[in-house]
Amino acid sequence: MSNKMFSKFKPSIIINYFYITLNSYKLIVVYFLLGLLFSHSLIAQTSPIDSLKNVLKVEKEDTNKVNSLNRLAKEFLNISEYDTVRYYAVQAKNIAENIKFKKGIANAYNLMGIAYLDQGNNTEALKNIFISLKINEEIGNKKGIANAYTNIGILYDFQGNFPEALKNHFASLKISEGLGNKKNILGSYTNIGSVYSNLHNYSEAQKYILLALKIAEEINDKASLARSYCNLGINYENQGNHLNALEMLFSGLKISKEIGEKRGVANIYSNIGNVYALQKNYKEAMQNILEAIKIDTAIGDLLDISHCYINIGSILIEQQNYLSAIDYLNKGLQIAQVVGNKAGIKVSYDGLYKAYKSLGNWQLAFENYKLYSDMKDSLFNEDKSEEIGRIEAKAEFDKQQAITDAQHQNEVKLVEQEATLKQLKTEKEKSLLQYAFIGSLLALLFLSLLGYLLFKQKQTQSENAKIVLENKLLRTQMDPHFIFNSLGSIQAMIVEENYHAALMYLGEFSNLLRMTLQNSFQVQVKLNDEVKFLNHYLSLEKLRLNEKLNIKIEKDEMLDNIKVPPMIIQPIIENAIKHGIMHKTEGMGNVSIEFKMDEPKENIICTVEDNGVGRTKSKELNIWRKKDYDSKGIEITTSRINMLNHDRKENLYGINIVDLYDDQKKSLGTKVEIKFPIIYS
């Protein structure tokens, strides 16, 4: 579709209930920064609500009563009775303030903030959640701090303030990782994925969705599992992969229905409708979106209703029903303005502009386009993009700094412990004999440690010398291997009495031999010199094959001074010619060699591609051909790469062989890719 559709990514609001058993915790999930996913039916909630009311009748005004009031407020939050939520939360706050129970106060403010957030009152929501954050910071309650950061991040995401949203979600994630709280980590992953989805960075969004999905499966959290499937479907939808999007959304719908989460069902119906609309299956699209509206109306989810109205308006524009489209878009716009949903306001203005333009009402079209443009600029700009980069970098820095701080604290503790022990020993060890004994022991330990360090140093030097020696041996194996093949070619020309070609071949061979001898003493050579060496070698091969070989070498000039291991590419080219090109029965043989940097600009990729018969056919032919020696080129090259990667944390050098086929599985040749790290001369 050319018109914009809403896909409602589902983040996670976190409510922390203090002094309650672990089994009573529930992760409250919202749709597109608002609707609560974890909602049971009113009938299902009657029993716990009545039980809590009965408990309150007999409880004194102490911490237990504060906890019970907050739990009761939470139960009404699950069924979206927000005035009742605030009624019980205010009672909890008042009692907690009288008895100076700060955790109870923080929890009550958090509940009131989420109730306001669910109703779209962002100002009051932010005010109450910030109060909760401040109190939790005063009492050092890390879990409460993490939950407040999460809810603040969701609110900023909802307002389109993506840098602040990411900042708060990463702060929450850092604390939750330190606490090892998997449920809160799952929520942070979901929320970070939501922000990246809104920023259209779908690869990053998918990374965090899959992390959330993995944890949801580990802890068997079906509500979060359904949410993750839905979010994965939305991410596929945003990338135009409609089949995978529907598969994921229907998986999430099935789980949401099983656990009776009405908001989850409504949200997924709406997103399924969006996918069908993008496929231009407008009948299925309207049916699913109307089903979502029916459920949203019953549970009072204004934000979802706004999204659905706007999406119906977008579908009607595609069907050229502009008057009805304007009606639905205006309804969606009014609700979006009430709840402060800037993204919804932007999409509504865009749809109204297109509808009025199609009707020829240029004045209203221009007015709505101007409003759309202003809203688009307010949601995101280049300064925010740069700020996001700083936030991501700071989050990683803070994570590493936390590790360093923990190590430093451990070192300080060890030093303090050692100082204490030494002081105790000084006080107790008063005799000369004791001092002598300790001195002897320390000397013995020092000598043992010194001996061990010297042994390890010698062992390391020995291993390094062995690596260097093996690497030299591998490179020197290449020299006789190549020389033998070249002399064999000259011998063949003399036998065929092609003396002119043999003389030319011998001249090129002498140049090549000189370069081979020069390079044999080098660990690394300039790429430009290696290419010259390859040109000499390929000139010999063209002469030997009577010019029935096309060669193409492509290289950026900026790579001339990059260093690579010598004679590591030639065996690959030789293999392509001998086992691929020479078996061709018709047509010219083509070998292309390309040197380029990869995307992160951290490595050079050398690609050698031929149009020979392919590895499978070559093996079949070689069964019937008697050979006097085995080809060692690929084997030696692979061994050299393994040696170059020895004792490295990651493989800086690599080789990858790909068999090329057409649609009928007929071989088109072979492609070999060699990876080198960028080393400047």
Buried (B, 14 or more C-beta within 10 A) or exposed (E): BEBBBBBBBBBBBBBBBBBBEEEEEBBBBBBBBBBBBBBBEEEEBEEBBEBBEEBBEEBEEEBEBBBBBBBBBBBBBBBBBBEBBBBBBBBBBBBBBEEEBBBBBBBBBBBBBBBBBBBBBBEBBBBBBBBBBEBBBEEEBBBBBBBBBBBBBBBBBBBBBBBBBBBBBBBBBBBBBEEEBBBBBBBBBBBBBBBBBBBEBBEBBBBBBBBBBEBBEEEEBBBBBBBBBBBBBBBBBBBEBBEBBBBBBBBBBEBBBEBEBBBBBBBBBBBBBBBBBBBEBBEBBBBBBBBBBEBBBEBBBBBBBBBBBBBBBBBBBBEEBBEBBBBBBBBBBEBBBBBBBBBBBBBBBBBBBBBBBEBEBEEBBEBBBEBBBEBBEEBBEEEBEEBBEEBBEBBEEBBEEBEEEEEEEEEEEEEEEEEEEEEEEEEEEEEEEEEEEEEEEEEEEEEEEEEEEEEEEEEEEEEEEEBEEBBBEBBEBBBEBBBEBBEEBBEBBBEEEBEEBBEBBBEBBEBBBEBBEEBBEBEBBBBBBBBBBBBBBBBBBBBBBEEEBEBEEEBEEEBBEBBBBBBBBBBBBBBBBBBBBBBBEEEEBBBBBBBEBEEEEEBBBBBBBBBBBBBEBBEEEEEEEEEEEEBEBBEBBBBBBBBBBEEEEEEBBBBEBEEBEEEEEEBBBBBBBBBBBBBEE
